[in-house]
């Protein structure tokens, strides 16, 4: 009788842990999906409200930002002469 009760409680606890794990992963995926949909709606709303002749930049890659910041630090002045042909 005691063995049966311990086994039932153990299996019940194990199933509870498994269900909790799968629910967390499914809820995390659902939350990520909801966030993506919200971002897409915001992007579409911005495009709809922006004037047609204006350039809108949605995304600038992180590498590109770092490269721009590294390259623009100033430099030497190079003297030049105009050549007329």
Secondary structure by P-SEA (a helix, b strand, c coil): caaaaaaaaaaaaaaaaaaaaaaaaaaaaaaaaaaaaaaaaaaaaaaaaccccbbbbccccaaaaaaaaaaccbbbbbbbbbbcc
